[in-house]
Amino acid sequence: MKIIVGIDPGTNVGLAIFDLNKNLIFIKTLRRAGKNEVIKEIEKIGRPVVVSTDVKELPPLVKKVASYFNSKIFYPDREITSLEKAKLFDEFLSK
């Protein structure tokens, strides 16, 4: 299955996976996960056509995961505030 993957890297890695119709199909927090664990979780669902993150500077983990799957990468050209993220989330939930 072709999917879209959002990654929020850090000590705990946030992982959100959507189908190509923008339906959320998987969400999980991976504790102290490295690249290999993130890839294994994604492979259980499908193959990403896009791997994304919500920060201006591309995190190495996002780049490595996208490279592994030969996926396109999306990241914003500016920092997105917490308020903007909350508004986007509310809009997503209201659909």
HUFENPE-V597686 format. One record per residue. OMEGA is omega in degrees with one decimal (* if undefined). Layout:
OMEGA
OMEGA
This chain:
175.3
-174.5
171.9
-175.6
172.4
-178.6
173.2
-174.8
178.3
175.9
171.4
-176.4
174.2
-177.3
175.9
-178.1
-178.9
169.2
-175.9
174.2
178.3
174.4
176.9
-178.4
-178.3
174.5
-176.6
170.0
179.4
-177.8
177.2
-176.3
173.0
-177.8
-175.7
178.7
178.2
179.6
179.6
178.8
-179.5
-178.3
176.9
-175.3
-177.2
-179.6
-177.0
170.6
177.1
170.7
-173.5
174.5
-175.1
179.4
-175.2
-180.0
-175.0
178.2
-179.8
-179.3
179.7
179.3
-179.0
179.8
178.6
179.0
179.8
-177.5
-175.4
-178.2
170.9
179.7
172.3
170.3
-173.9
178.9
176.5
177.7
177.6
-177.6
177.3
178.5
177.5
178.6
179.0
179.0
177.7
179.4
178.1
178.8
178.6
-179.0
-176.9
-179.5
*
